[in-house]
Amino acid sequence: MERLEVLKYKPLRRCVLGYTLGAQNGNGSMRTQQLIGKVFRDERGQRLLDLQRYLWDNGFGADAPDQIFVPQPLAYIPEMRMLLQERAGGETLEALAQHTELGPFVRRSAEGLAKLHRLPPPHAQDNAGARLSELSPRYELGSERANLNRFATDLIEWRPDAASRIVELHAALDAWAQRLPRAPELLIHRDYYYSQVLFDGARLTLIDFDLLSLGDPAMDVANFTAHLKFMGLDQRGDLDAFSRHAQQFVEAYARYREVDASFWARVEFYAAATLFRLMHVVTPRPMLTQHFDALYDRTVNCMKSVPMLT
């Protein structure tokens, strides 16, 4: 081993390690290989390995003609609770935003997400797929409502000065959720945003499938566009700095996967819900807490487009 890096560490939850390995070829020359090791607090790594293998074997592997990939899954080491996979190269959308026009990259990101959503869920496959379906959890609207309730409880504790505003906003979101049209159940990423896509020339690699679930694909589309809003706020102090690119993303997604009016109605809700979740992300962090009011105001503004809530 030539190098070991701690790339991410979330106490009591997860540690992501980067390995650089050196090996000798048959002709005596040296080669290096870069790997990622994800260490979890429990045994979920085996389930995630199997799910990532499912993606790799079903259109996201090394021979993908569209050059949309996932990192190659390699092994699960139970003694370390570690999922081992190749380390994909490339730049994230967040990094690209610092030096290039994002239009082609957000459209490509939409193509990658639509490809994931078109993939039949494991339970639609053969017996091996049936086993995978047991490993792929469901994330339903009830799960989202429960999370929004938890976020509201925390926000009230952290920002008692804004308690009444938080209660009112959460109540409106919950009322909206109860009126949503029924959604199909597809494979969804559940954390698809600007840091989960890597671009290397024509290659696009989707990463971080820790939350891969069966659920509403509208959630992924909304999560990506809402995070583009947040990236504008965080990088440029303007929630609308990348609004044009968010629109390019949804237009491209609709070209790669047929959707209806019900889908876009659900996207609107999940975009507002994501902004509320981002309020929960920024509030306890000293370097981000100043974004609370802008995110709150934009979430409230999302409600104004919903006649039944105004």
N, C-alpha and C positions, 0 to 999 in steps of 0.2 A: 504494500500500500504506500503510495507516494504522498497522499494528502487526505486529511479528514477535516471537513467543515461542518459546523453547526449552522444550518441555514435558517431554521425556525425553531422556536421553543415556546410552547404554551404549557406552563406548569400544570402538572397532574392530568394533562390531556394528550399532548403529542409533541414529538421531537422529530425534525426532518434533518437528516444528515446527508452530506455530499461526500462521495468517495472518489478518489482518483487512483486507479490501480495500474500498475505497470506489469507487463508480461513480455516474454521473449518469444518471437516468432520462430518457426522452424529453421529459417535461414540465419538466425542469430540476431536479427534486428529487433528493436524494442517497439512496442506499441502501448498505448494507454487506453483505458476504458473508464468512462465516468458513469457512476451509478448514484441513485437516490435510495436512501433507506428511511422509511417512515416507521417510527416506533410509537406504538399506541399504548394506552393504559390498560386495554383489554385485548381480546382475541379477534377483534374485527378485521385485522389484517388479512386473515385467510379468506374471509368473505370478499373483501375488496380485491384480493388477488384473483379470485375466481371470476368476479364481475369484469375486471379489466381484461382478463383473458378472453372473456366472451366478446368484448368490444374488439380486441385485437384479432380474433378469429373471424369476425363478421364485418369486415370492410374497413377496419381502422389499423390494419397491420402494415408490415413493411412494403407489401405489394399494392397498396391502395392506389388505384389509377388517378384519383382526384388529388392525391398528395395531401390528404387530410388524415392525420394519424392520432394515435394515443401512444404514450411511452410503452415500450415493450415490457410487460410484466415478467419477472424472472423467478421469484421464489418467495416463500414465507418462512421465516426463521422463528419457530415458536418460542425457543428459549429467550429470545430478545423481543418477542412480539413485534417483529419487524417485517414489513412488506418491502421487498427489494425490486427495483425496476431500473430501466435505463434512464440516464439523464438526457432529456431532450434539449437541443440547442435552439437558439433564437431569442428574439426580443419580445417582450410583452407589449400590448397595446399602450399601456401606461408609459413605457419607455419610448416607444415610437412617437408618442404625442409631443415629446420634447424637441423633435427635430424633423418631422415629416408630416405630410398631409395624410390624414387618417382614412379618407374615404374608401380606398381600395381595401384597406385592412378591416374596417368594420363590415363591409360587404362580405368579405371572405369569412369573417367570424360568424356572420349570419348563415352562410353556407354550411359551415361546420356544425352549427347548432341544429339546423334543419336536418342534416344527415343523421345526427344522433337521434332526433325525434322520429325519423322515418324507420329506424331500426326496430324490428319487432321485439317486444319485451321478451325476456327469457321464457316466460310461461307459455309463449306461443310456439316454442320450439319442441324438439324431441325430448326424450327422457332426461338427457343430460341438462337440457334447458330447464326442465321442470325442477331439477334440484336447485338451479340458479334462482328460480323465481322465489324460492324460500329465503334466499339470501338478499333479495332486493326489497327493501322495506317500502311501505306505502307512505306517501306524504299527501294527506287529504286536506280538504278545506278546513276540517275540524282541527287538524294539526296546526295550520296557519293561525286560526283563531286563538288557539291555546297559546301559541308563541306571542301573538300580539298582546294578549292579556298579561303574559309574563313581562314583556317589554314595558307595558304601561305601569305595572306595579313597581318595577325598578326605577323608571323615569320619575315617578311621583316621589320615591324615596330620595333620589339624587337631586331633584329639582322641585322641592316643596313650594317654591315661589311660583312655579308654573303648574301646580297640581290641577287646578280647575280646568286649565286649557288642555292638559294632557287627558284628563278624564273625558272631556267633551269630544276631543278628537278620536280617542279610542272607541268611544261609543258609536260615533259616526262610521268608523271603519268596520266595526262589528255588524252594524245594521246593513251596511253595504254588502258584506260577505254573505249574509243570510239571504240576499236577493240575487245572488249570482246564478247564471244558468249552469246546468250540469256540465261537467268537463269529462273528456276522455282520459283514459289512464295510459300514459306512455312512459318510456324511459326518459327521465329528466336529470339534468346535472345537479340542480338545486343551488349551485354557487357559481354560476356562469357570469363572469364579468371580465374586466380588462386585464386582470393579472393571470387569468386562466387560459390564455391563448398565447402561443409562442410562434413567431414568424421567422423563418429562415429561408430567404429566397422565396421560391414557390411553395415551400412546405409550410403547412399549418399543423401544429400539434396542440390538441386539447389536453389539459392537465387537471389533476386534483379531483378525483372521483370519489372522495371520501363520503359525500352526501348523495351519491347516485341512488335514485329512488324511482318508484312508479308514481306518477302524479300528473298534474296539469302542465302541459308544455308552455302555456301562457306565462307561467311563473318564471321560466328561464328567460323568455323574451323581455319581460318586464324588469327582471333583475339586471339584465345587461344594460338596458336603456337608462334605468334609474341610476346605475353606477356611473354611466357616462355623465349624467348630471352632477353626481358627486365629484367626479374627477375634475370637471370644470370648476366647481366650487373650491376644491382643495388646491388645484394647480394654479388657477387664474382668478379666484375670487368671484366667479360668475357661474351660477348654475346652468346658464344657457350657452356657455362657451362651446359646448359640443352638441348642442341640440340638433344642428344640421346633420351631424353624424349619427345621432340616435334615429333620426328619421330615415336616413339611408339604410340603417340596420334593419328596421322593421320592413321597409320596402323590399329589401333583398331577401329577407326571410320569407316573405309572402311569394316571392318568385320561386323559391326552392321547395316550399311546402304549402299546399292548398289549405287555406283557412277561411273561416266565415265570420259573420258579424258577432256571433257569440264569443269567438276567440278573442276578438279585440275588446269586447266588453270586459272579459276577464283580465286581459293585459292591463287595462286602465286601473282595475282594483289592485292588482299585484304591484303595479308601479307605485301607487300610493302606500301600500303596505311595506314595500321595500324602503321608501323614504322614511317611514316611521321606524323601521328596524335600524336604519342608519342613524336616526336620532339616538337610538339605544347604543349604537357603536361609539359615537363621538362623545357623548356626554361625560363618561367617566375618564376620558383621556385628556390630559392637560393640553396636549398639542392640537387637539381637534375640537374641544368643547365649544369653541367660539362659533362652530357651524350649527349649533342647536337651533337658533332662531331662524336661520335661512331655510333649514330643512323643515322646521315646523310650518313656516309660512307657505312653503311650496306644497306640503302635504295638505294643508287646509285648502289651498287653491285647487288641488286635484278634486276635492269634494264638490266644488262649484259647478263642475261639468256633469254632475249626476243629479238629474231632476228630482228623484225621489228623496234625496237627502237635503234639498235646499228649501 
